[in-house]
Amino acid sequence: MLNTLWNEFNMQTFLFLSVSCFIASFIDAIAGGGGLISVPAFIASGLPIHVAVGSNKMAASFSTLGSAVRYFTSGKVNFKLLKYPMITGAIGASFGARVVSHTSDKVLEPLIFIMLLLVVIYTVINKNMGIKNEFECVTLKSTILGSIMSFVMCFYIGFFGPGGGSFLLFGLLKIYKFDFIRASGNAKVLNFIANLAGLATFIYYGKVSFLYSIPVGIVMFIGAQCGAKYAIKKGSKFIRPFFLAVSLITIAKMAVEKFL
């Protein structure tokens, strides 16, 4: 059994995925968008596309866990606030993994492109947004809005979700008045929940290569820990331009794929 697995394991493929996905997880821990690097890397490794996406979901779960743990141990995660958004997020991601895959790209891509562009424009105009932590307390209104936002965003993340991490981060900034550090920390917890729910569906349909996704996932866990530690050290003023850069790269990537 072990000999068979070792014969199927390609060290060059593993090293390529490890380097690419370490960078992806480092960036993702700071401002999201790691999937822009890790998904193409898994596809380029030669895995069938659905297996590549499923394997990335497995490895990305390690990544979001790694960054969530680092933010939590630094006191940047509020589980009292996340109690209901975590539940609605898990439900949304489970539905998303089943429904979004059957939704036409012709409907999704323009919608996500426009929404992400609006997020970038709004963030650029509101220069002080997310610089200071103005969170005061959990209210009924913020709980309802946060739960709805989590359901919708995790529904989208559940299947593939380019830009999903950016939307989660932005939603937490607006609803709870966090700074970028705390918004990023809480977003990673919700992202982890969404990844797990989506991953369960991919595993059920046999679309995950455990041979690569687990060891690469461990590498991504370490990369995410490093990225989150760096972000916490540098502060919100560092994350804001990173967030804008990742969002703009996502927009550019979608535009190239759609129009060129």
C-alpha positions in Angstrom: 0.0 0.0 0.0 2.7 2.5 1.0 4.9 1.5 -2.0 1.9 2.1 -4.3 1.3 5.5 -2.8 5.0 6.4 -3.0 5.2 5.3 -6.7 2.2 7.6 -7.5 3.8 10.5 -5.6 5.8 12.9 -7.7 8.3 15.0 -5.8 8.5 17.7 -8.4 4.8 18.1 -8.4 4.8 18.3 -4.6 7.6 20.9 -4.5 5.8 23.0 -7.2 2.6 22.9 -5.2 4.3 23.5 -1.9 6.1 26.7 -3.1 3.0 28.1 -4.9 0.6 27.3 -2.1 2.9 28.6 0.7 2.9 31.9 -1.1 -0.9 31.7 -1.6 -1.6 30.9 2.0 0.7 33.7 3.2 -1.1 36.3 1.1 -4.5 34.8 1.9 -3.9 35.2 5.6 -3.3 38.9 5.1 -6.1 39.9 2.8 -7.7 36.9 1.1 -7.2 36.0 -2.6 -4.9 33.0 -2.1 -7.1 30.9 -4.4 -5.9 33.1 -7.3 -2.5 31.3 -6.9 -3.4 27.9 -5.3 -6.3 26.9 -7.7 -4.2 27.4 -10.9 -1.3 25.7 -9.2 -3.4 22.5 -8.5 -4.8 22.6 -12.1 -1.2 23.1 -13.5 -0.1 20.0 -11.5 -2.0 17.8 -14.0 -4.9 16.8 -11.8 -8.3 16.7 -13.5 -9.9 20.1 -13.0 -12.7 19.0 -10.5 -10.1 17.0 -8.5 -7.8 20.0 -8.6 -10.5 22.3 -7.2 -11.5 19.7 -4.6 -7.9 19.2 -3.6 -7.4 22.9 -3.3 -10.4 23.1 -1.0 -8.8 20.5 1.2 -5.4 22.3 1.3 -7.2 25.7 1.7 -9.0 24.4 4.8 -5.6 23.9 6.4 -4.6 27.4 5.3 -7.7 29.1 6.8 -7.3 27.1 10.0 -3.7 28.2 10.3 -4.5 31.9 9.9 -7.6 31.6 12.1 -5.6 30.0 14.9 -2.9 32.7 14.7 -5.5 35.5 14.8 -7.4 33.8 17.6 -4.3 33.4 19.8 -3.6 37.1 19.2 -7.0 38.1 20.5 -8.4 39.2 17.1 -11.3 36.8 16.9 -14.7 37.3 18.6 -16.5 34.0 18.8 -19.4 35.5 20.7 -20.0 37.7 17.6 -19.5 34.8 15.2 -21.8 32.3 16.9 -24.8 32.8 14.5 -22.8 33.8 11.4 -20.8 30.6 11.7 -24.1 28.5 11.7 -25.6 30.4 8.7 -22.2 30.3 7.0 -22.0 26.5 7.3 -25.5 26.2 5.9 -24.8 28.6 3.1 -21.6 26.8 2.1 -23.3 23.4 2.1 -26.0 24.7 -0.3 -23.4 26.6 -2.3 -21.3 23.5 -3.0 -24.4 21.8 -4.5 -26.1 24.8 -6.2 -23.4 27.1 -7.5 -21.8 24.4 -9.5 -25.0 24.2 -11.6 -25.3 28.0 -12.0 -24.2 29.4 -15.4 -20.9 31.3 -15.5 -22.7 33.8 -17.7 -24.8 34.8 -14.7 -22.1 34.6 -12.0 -19.0 36.2 -13.5 -20.5 39.6 -14.5 -22.2 39.8 -11.1 -19.1 39.0 -9.1 -17.0 41.3 -11.3 -19.3 44.3 -10.7 -19.7 43.6 -7.0 -16.0 43.3 -6.4 -15.3 46.5 -8.4 -17.8 48.4 -6.3 -16.1 47.1 -3.1 -12.7 48.4 -4.4 -14.2 51.8 -5.4 -15.9 52.2 -2.0 -12.8 51.2 -0.1 -10.7 53.7 -2.1 -13.1 56.5 -1.5 -13.5 55.8 2.2 -9.8 56.1 3.1 -10.3 55.8 6.9 -12.4 52.6 6.7 -10.8 49.8 8.6 -7.9 51.8 9.9 -9.3 52.2 13.5 -11.3 49.5 15.4 -14.7 51.2 16.1 -16.5 48.0 17.1 -18.6 48.6 20.3 -20.8 45.7 20.9 -22.9 42.9 19.4 -26.5 44.2 18.6 -29.6 42.4 17.3 -29.2 44.4 14.0 -25.5 43.5 13.5 -26.2 39.8 14.4 -29.0 39.6 11.8 -27.0 41.5 9.1 -23.8 39.5 9.9 -25.7 36.2 9.7 -27.3 37.1 6.4 -24.0 38.3 5.0 -22.2 35.1 6.2 -24.9 32.9 4.6 -24.6 34.6 1.2 -20.8 34.9 1.1 -20.2 31.3 2.4 -22.8 30.1 -0.1 -20.6 31.5 -2.8 -17.3 30.3 -1.2 -18.7 26.8 -0.8 -18.1 25.8 -4.4 -15.3 28.0 -5.8 -15.6 31.6 -4.7 -13.0 33.9 -6.3 -13.3 37.1 -4.4 -15.3 35.4 -1.6 -12.6 36.2 1.1 -12.6 39.8 0.1 -16.4 40.0 0.3 -16.3 38.5 3.8 -13.6 40.9 4.9 -15.5 43.9 3.5 -18.8 42.7 5.1 -17.2 42.5 8.5 -15.7 46.0 8.1 -19.0 47.5 7.3 -21.3 45.7 9.7 -19.2 45.6 12.8 -16.9 48.6 12.3 -13.8 46.5 12.8 -10.3 47.5 11.7 -8.7 45.4 9.0 -6.8 43.2 11.5 -10.0 42.1 13.4 -12.1 41.9 10.2 -9.4 39.6 8.7 -9.2 37.4 11.8 -13.0 36.9 12.0 -13.3 36.5 8.2 -10.8 33.6 8.4 -12.9 31.7 10.9 -16.0 32.1 8.6 -13.9 31.1 5.6 -12.7 28.0 7.4 -16.3 27.0 8.1 -17.2 27.5 4.4 -14.2 25.5 3.2 -15.0 22.6 5.5 -18.7 22.5 4.3 -17.6 22.7 0.6 -14.9 20.1 1.2 -17.3 17.6 2.6 -19.2 17.7 -0.7 -16.0 17.2 -2.8 -15.0 14.3 -0.6 -18.4 12.7 -1.0 -18.1 12.8 -4.8 -14.5 11.5 -4.7 -13.0 14.7 -6.1 -10.1 15.1 -3.7 -6.5 13.8 -4.1 -5.4 13.2 -0.5 -1.9 12.2 -1.7 -1.1 15.9 -2.5 -3.8 17.9 -0.7 -2.9 16.8 2.9 0.9 17.4 2.7 0.4 20.6 0.8 -2.3 21.6 3.3 0.3 21.3 6.1 2.6 23.6 4.1 -0.3 26.0 3.7 -1.0 25.9 7.4 2.5 27.0 8.1 2.3 29.7 5.4 -1.0 31.0 6.8 0.5 31.2 10.3 3.4 33.2 9.0 1.2 35.5 7.0 -1.2 36.2 9.9 1.7 36.9 12.2 3.2 39.4 9.7 -0.2 41.1 9.2 -0.8 41.5 13.0 2.8 42.9 13.4 2.3 45.4 10.6 -1.2 46.5 11.4 -4.3 47.7 9.6 -2.5 50.3 7.5 -0.5 47.5 5.9 -3.5 45.2 5.2 -5.6 47.9 3.5 -3.4 48.3 0.4 -2.9 44.6 0.4 -6.7 44.1 0.3 -7.1 46.6 -2.5 -4.2 44.9 -4.5 -5.7 41.4 -4.1 -9.2 42.7 -5.1 -7.8 44.5 -8.2 -5.9 41.4 -9.3 -9.0 39.3 -8.9 -10.9 41.8 -11.0 -8.2 41.9 -13.6 -8.0 38.1 -13.8 -11.8 37.8 -14.3 -11.7 40.6 -16.9 -8.9 38.8 -18.9 -10.7 35.5 -18.7 -14.0 37.0 -19.8 -13.0 39.5 -22.5 -9.6 38.4 -23.9 
